[in-house]
């Protein structure tokens, strides 16, 4: 099979040295993405088009090649072609008949010819001759240049003829590795996954930074969607998955910061931590999935105060996007199903969050915060090559859910203290204790190991994630309470 790869149009308007560099990077990326399917794959061309040639004939492998190239940044579209030496008009006609004769009887068609190089004829002359002969010889119903049912497509490049039999669109953008690096703050929801995709599609090498608020299960879930994004759209380059334990940070915020300021302070702590990691890795910018006023922390005044926590460039590719557009994109790129089952930032939930944060007030609140806790979180951050996280995803532990608590079991209400106080959980004959999620992992080991504990939260998400984490640490006496 031979493919003609058409590069992203913006590449073609670059200066000659930049254009050549981008094309060489794209060729390298294509070899990397496809080499496990065909180690002998040939990729040639350095100026406008790239030619990809493989001797592989297995239809399954060929389909996989097409799928991977359809997700490779830097490619606008690519053509499946048959190549022949350029002959005269009659020879061109015969080659077109070989591939299109069976499609033309009774159909309205058009002939499209693109040409590069010096020839004694024009593209239009080729189209007229081939089109007239095909109509007479193949039983076509007629010719329409504006609304054909079948397009007979070819390209003539110097002394070669390419008869095109299919075209596949790709993601466009610049080749990964040709531009700078970014660090994407990844929660695993709709917004952050789409923001990561937008950066990757543009050609920016994107590492993933996850602030762990929900225990090991939440971490595994975000690892899974990050690995999916990398494998589908960015596997030509190796990147890192960075996991920062942030439960203690959340606990400190909940204990020291005024409720209305919690969301802004949490985002500022995340930016501080992400900046330190990016500086350590020599990464140029941070990326978030924030969109204007989608939630209270994303108003313009709040975003301004949040950004003042760092001197590093913060990119927000979704800043003016509508939520439904983001969800539609997530569906298109394949991250929607992950996002549907992923909690949002599941830490700080302010009762009356401010929408017009003042920098002086936020800085006052942060003076109550013990910054040694943030330092500890950074010291405990894990950096895992993205191609290795799949090893950890195989360690999944099942969590048992129960609909009814039995005598002797203890239900642990892990909701935010304000919620637990406003909507107390009462179960006749069953002991209920309040133990906020941010303190659960540290205090669970103090509980009686001979008792059975059922974790409870409103939607069952936080309880399931924390139960998973506790089970993974060897605590077998934990389940999830999900009343019918």
C-alpha positions in Angstrom: 0.0 0.0 0.0 1.2 3.5 -0.8 -0.1 6.6 1.0 0.4 10.3 0.1 0.4 12.3 3.3 -0.8 15.9 2.9 0.7 18.1 5.7 -1.2 20.7 7.7 -1.7 23.8 5.5 -0.1 26.2 8.0 3.2 24.2 7.7 3.4 25.1 4.0 3.5 28.8 4.7 6.5 28.6 7.1 9.9 29.7 6.0 11.8 27.1 4.1 14.1 26.0 7.0 11.1 25.8 9.5 9.0 24.0 6.9 11.7 21.4 6.3 12.2 20.9 10.0 8.5 20.3 10.6 8.3 17.9 7.7 11.3 15.9 8.9 9.7 15.8 12.4 6.4 14.5 10.9 8.2 11.8 8.9 10.0 10.7 12.1 6.7 10.6 14.0 5.1 8.5 11.3 7.9 6.0 11.5 7.6 5.8 15.2 3.8 5.4 15.2 3.8 2.7 12.6 7.0 0.8 13.2 5.5 -2.0 15.3 3.1 -2.7 12.4 5.9 -2.6 9.8 9.5 -2.3 10.8 10.5 -1.9 7.1 8.0 1.0 6.5 9.4 3.6 4.1 8.7 7.3 4.6 10.1 9.7 2.0 9.7 13.4 1.0 10.9 16.6 2.7 9.1 19.5 1.2 5.3 19.3 0.9 3.9 15.7 0.6 5.2 12.7 2.4 5.0 9.2 0.8 4.5 6.2 3.0 5.0 2.8 1.5 4.5 -0.6 3.2 4.7 -4.1 2.0 2.2 -5.2 4.6 -0.9 -6.9 3.1 -2.8 -8.0 6.2 -6.1 -6.0 6.0 -6.3 -5.7 9.8 -2.8 -4.2 10.0 -3.6 -1.8 7.1 -6.7 -0.6 8.8 -4.7 0.0 12.0 -2.2 2.0 10.0 -5.0 4.2 8.6 -6.5 4.7 12.1 -3.1 5.7 13.6 -2.3 8.2 10.8 -5.9 9.6 11.2 -4.9 10.6 14.8 -1.3 11.9 14.1 -0.8 15.7 14.6 0.7 17.4 11.6 -1.4 15.6 8.9 -4.3 17.3 7.2 -5.3 14.2 5.3 -3.8 11.3 3.4 -4.6 9.5 0.2 -4.5 5.8 -0.6 -3.0 5.5 -4.1 -1.7 3.2 -6.7 1.5 4.5 -8.4 2.5 4.1 -12.0 5.1 5.5 -14.4 3.6 8.5 -16.3 2.6 7.5 -19.9 0.5 9.3 -22.5 -3.2 10.2 -22.2 -4.3 6.7 -23.3 -2.1 5.1 -20.7 -3.5 7.4 -18.0 -7.0 6.5 -19.2 -6.3 2.7 -18.9 -5.0 3.1 -15.4 -8.1 5.1 -14.3 -10.3 2.5 -15.9 -8.6 -0.2 -14.0 -9.6 1.3 -10.7 -12.9 3.1 -11.5 -14.6 1.3 -14.4 -16.8 -0.8 -12.1 -18.0 2.3 -10.2 -19.2 4.3 -13.2 -22.1 2.5 -15.0 -25.2 4.6 -14.6 -23.5 7.2 -12.4 -22.8 10.9 -12.7 -19.0 11.5 -12.3 -16.2 14.0 -12.5 -12.4 13.7 -13.1 -10.1 15.6 -10.8 -6.4 15.9 -11.7 -3.7 17.7 -9.7 -0.3 18.1 -11.3 3.2 19.1 -10.1 6.2 19.5 -12.3 6.8 20.5 -16.0 4.6 18.8 -18.6 3.5 19.6 -22.1 -0.2 19.4 -21.1 -2.4 21.0 -18.4 -4.4 19.3 -15.7 -7.6 20.4 -17.4 -6.6 18.7 -20.7 -6.1 15.5 -18.8 -9.5 15.8 -17.1 -11.3 16.5 -20.4 -9.7 13.6 -22.3 -10.0 11.0 -19.5 -13.6 12.2 -18.6 -14.8 12.0 -22.2 -13.4 8.5 -22.8 -14.7 7.1 -19.5 -18.2 8.4 -20.3 -18.2 6.7 -23.7 -16.5 3.5 -22.6 -17.9 2.8 -19.1 -21.6 3.4 -19.4 -21.6 6.5 -17.2 -24.8 8.5 -17.0 -23.0 11.8 -17.4 -20.5 14.3 -16.1 -21.1 16.9 -13.4 -18.2 19.0 -12.0 -20.3 20.4 -9.1 -22.3 17.4 -7.9 -20.7 14.1 -9.1 -21.7 10.8 -7.6 -18.2 9.4 -8.3 -14.9 11.3 -8.4 -12.1 9.9 -10.5 -9.1 11.4 -8.8 -5.4 11.4 -9.8 -2.2 13.2 -9.2 0.7 13.6 -11.6 4.0 14.4 -10.0 6.8 14.8 -12.5 7.0 11.4 -14.3 4.7 9.5 -11.9 1.0 9.0 -11.9 -1.0 8.4 -8.7 -4.5 7.0 -9.1 -6.3 7.9 -5.8 -8.9 5.5 -4.5 -9.6 6.9 -1.0 -8.9 9.8 1.2 -8.7 9.9 5.0 -8.9 13.1 7.2 -6.5 13.5 10.1 -6.3 16.0 13.0 -4.2 18.7 11.5 -1.9 20.8 13.6 1.8 20.7 13.9 4.0 17.6 14.4 4.6 16.7 18.0 8.2 17.4 18.9 8.4 20.4 16.6 7.1 22.9 19.2 7.5 23.5 22.9 6.3 21.4 25.9 3.4 21.9 28.2 2.1 20.5 31.5 -1.6 19.8 31.5 -3.4 19.9 34.8 -5.5 16.7 34.4 -8.6 15.9 36.5 -9.9 13.3 34.0 -13.2 15.0 33.3 -14.5 16.4 30.1 -12.7 19.8 30.2 -9.1 18.7 31.1 -9.1 15.8 28.6 -10.3 18.1 25.7 -7.8 20.8 26.7 -5.0 18.1 26.5 -6.2 17.0 23.1 -6.3 20.6 21.8 -2.7 21.1 22.9 -1.6 17.8 21.4 -3.4 18.5 18.1 -1.6 21.8 17.9 1.7 20.0 18.2 2.6 20.8 21.7 4.2 18.0 23.7 1.9 17.6 26.6 2.8 16.0 29.9 0.0 15.2 32.4 -0.1 16.5 36.0 -2.8 15.0 38.3 -3.6 16.3 41.8 -4.8 13.3 43.7 -7.8 14.2 45.9 -9.6 10.9 45.7 -7.1 8.1 46.5 -5.6 5.4 44.5 -8.7 4.5 42.4 -9.1 8.1 41.3 -5.4 8.1 40.3 -5.8 4.9 38.3 -8.9 6.4 36.5 -7.0 9.5 35.4 -3.9 7.4 34.5 -6.2 5.4 32.2 -7.6 8.4 30.3 -4.2 10.1 30.1 -2.7 6.9 28.7 -5.6 6.6 26.2 -5.0 10.2 25.0 -1.3 9.6 24.6 -1.6 6.3 22.9 -4.2 7.6 20.4 -2.9 11.1 19.6 0.7 11.4 21.0 2.5 8.1 21.0 5.2 9.4 18.7 6.7 11.1 21.8 7.3 9.9 25.3 5.8 12.1 28.1 5.3 11.8 31.8 2.4 11.3 34.1 2.9 13.2 37.3 0.7 12.4 40.3 0.8 14.8 43.3 -0.9 13.7 46.6 -3.1 16.6 47.5 -5.4 15.2 50.2 -3.4 16.8 53.0 -3.5 20.1 51.1 -7.2 19.9 50.9 -7.5 19.0 54.6 -5.4 22.1 55.5 -7.6 24.3 53.3 -10.7 23.0 54.8 -9.3 23.5 58.3 -7.7 27.0 57.8 -9.4 28.8 54.9 -12.7 30.6 55.0 -15.3 28.6 53.1 -16.0 31.2 50.4 -12.3 31.4 49.4 -11.5 27.7 49.4 -12.0 27.0 45.6 -9.7 29.9 44.6 -7.0 28.9 47.2 -7.1 25.3 46.0 -6.5 26.3 42.4 -3.7 28.6 43.4 -2.0 25.8 45.4 -2.3 23.6 42.3 -0.7 26.2 40.1 2.1 26.7 42.6 2.8 22.9 42.6 2.5 22.6 38.8 4.9 25.5 38.3 7.5 23.9 40.5 7.2 20.6 38.6 7.2 22.4 35.2 10.4 24.3 36.2 12.0 21.1 37.3 11.2 19.4 34.0 12.0 22.5 31.9 8.5 22.8 30.6 7.4 26.1 29.1 3.7 26.5 30.1 0.8 25.1 32.1 -2.5 24.1 30.6 -5.9 23.9 32.3 -9.4 23.1 31.1 -11.0 26.2 32.6 -13.7 28.0 30.6 -15.1 31.5 31.6 -17.7 31.3 34.3 -18.4 27.6 33.9 -18.0 27.3 37.7 -17.6 29.9 40.4 -13.8 29.7 40.4 -13.6 30.5 36.7 -15.0 34.0 36.6 -12.6 36.6 35.2 -11.8 38.1 38.7 -11.1 34.7 40.1 -9.0 33.5 37.2 -6.9 36.7 37.5 -6.3 36.0 41.2 -5.5 32.4 40.5 -3.0 33.3 37.8 -1.2 35.7 40.2 0.1 32.6 42.1 2.5 31.9 39.3 4.8 33.7 36.9 4.5 30.8 34.4 2.4 31.1 31.3 -1.1 29.5 31.9 -2.9 28.4 28.7 -6.6 27.8 28.6 -7.6 26.4 25.2 -11.2 26.1 26.2 -11.6 29.5 27.8 -14.5 30.6 25.5 -16.0 27.2 24.8 -19.5 26.2 25.6 -19.9 23.1 27.8 -21.9 21.2 25.2 -19.2 21.9 22.6 -16.6 20.5 25.0 -18.7 17.4 25.6 -19.2 16.9 21.9 -15.4 17.1 21.4 -14.9 14.6 24.2 -17.3 12.3 22.5 -15.5 12.7 19.2 -12.0 12.0 20.6 -13.1 9.1 22.8 -12.8 10.6 26.3 -16.5 11.1 27.1 -17.0 7.7 28.6 -14.0 8.1 30.8 -15.3 11.6 31.9 -18.8 10.4 32.7 -17.4 8.1 35.3 -14.8 10.5 36.7 -15.5 12.8 39.6 -14.7 16.5 39.2 -12.3 18.1 41.6 -13.8 16.2 44.5 -12.1 18.1 47.3 -13.2 21.6 48.3 -16.9 22.3 48.0 -17.7 25.8 49.2 -21.2 26.5 50.4 -21.1 30.1 49.1 -18.0 30.4 46.9 -16.8 33.9 45.9 -17.1 34.9 42.3 -15.1 38.1 42.8 -12.0 37.1 44.7 -9.7 39.8 46.0 -6.0 39.2 45.9 -5.4 40.8 49.3 -8.1 38.6 50.9 -6.8 35.4 49.3 -3.3 36.2 50.4 -4.5 36.7 53.9 -6.3 33.4 53.9 -3.1 31.7 52.5 -1.1 33.1 55.4 -3.0 30.7 57.6 -2.0 27.8 55.4 1.1 25.7 56.4 3.2 25.7 53.3 5.2 22.8 54.6 2.2 20.6 53.6 2.5 21.8 50.0 6.2 21.0 50.1 5.5 17.5 51.4 3.1 16.9 48.6 5.7 17.9 46.0 8.3 15.7 47.7 5.9 12.7 47.4 5.0 13.4 43.8 5.4 10.4 41.5 6.7 10.8 37.9 5.8 7.8 35.7 6.6 7.5 32.0 3.2 7.5 30.3 3.9 4.2 28.5 4.4 2.5 31.9 1.2 3.6 33.6 -0.6 0.7 31.9 1.3 -1.7 34.1 -0.3 0.0 37.2 -3.8 -0.1 35.6 -3.6 -3.9 35.6 -3.7 -3.9 39.4 -7.4 -3.1 39.6 -9.2 -4.2 42.8 -12.9 -4.8 42.9 -15.0 -2.9 45.5 -18.1 -4.6 47.0 -21.2 -2.4 47.4 -24.0 -3.2 49.9 -27.5 -1.9 49.8 -28.3 -2.5 53.5 -26.1 -2.1 56.6 -26.2 -4.9 59.1 -26.0 -4.8 62.9 -22.4 -4.6 64.0 -21.2 -2.8 60.9 -20.2 0.9 61.1 -21.2 3.3 58.4 -18.5 6.0 57.8 -20.0 9.2 56.4 -17.1 10.6 54.4 -19.0 13.6 53.0 -17.8 17.2 53.5 -18.5 18.2 57.1 -20.9 20.9 56.1 -23.0 18.5 54.1 -22.9 15.9 56.8 -24.0 18.5 59.4 -26.8 19.9 57.2 -28.1 16.5 56.0 -27.1 14.0 58.7 -27.3 10.3 57.9 -29.4 8.4 60.4 -29.8 4.6 60.2 -31.9 3.0 63.0 -29.9 0.4 64.9 -26.7 1.1 62.9 -23.7 3.1 64.2 -22.9 6.1 61.9 -19.6 8.0 62.3 -18.5 11.1 60.4 -15.0 10.9 59.0 -14.4 13.4 56.2 -12.8 12.0 53.0 -9.7 14.1 53.3 -8.9 12.6 56.8 -10.0 9.0 55.9 -6.7 7.6 54.6 -4.7 8.8 57.6 -7.2 7.9 60.3 -8.6 4.6 59.0 -5.6 2.7 60.4 -6.6 3.9 63.9 -10.0 2.2 63.7 -10.8 -1.3 65.1 -9.5 -3.8 62.6 -12.1 -6.3 63.8 -15.1 -4.2 62.7 -16.6 -3.9 59.2 -16.8 -0.4 57.8 -19.1 0.9 55.1 -18.2 4.1 53.3 -21.0 6.5 52.4 -21.3 9.6 50.2 -24.1 11.2 48.2 -23.4 9.8 44.8 -21.2 6.8 45.7 -18.3 8.1 43.7 -16.0 9.3 46.5 -16.9 6.3 48.7 -16.0 3.9 45.9 -12.7 5.6 45.1 -11.6 5.7 48.8 -12.7 2.1 49.4 -10.6 1.1 46.4 -7.6 2.9 47.9 -8.0 1.4 51.3 -8.4 -2.1 49.9 -5.3 -1.6 47.8 -3.4 -0.8 51.0 -4.5 -4.1 52.6 -7.5 -3.0 54.6 -10.0 -5.9 53.9 -12.7 -4.6 56.2 -14.1 -1.9 54.0 -17.1 -1.9 51.7 -19.3 0.8 50.1 -22.8 1.6 51.4 -25.2 2.4 48.6 -28.8 2.4 49.9 -31.4 1.4 47.4 
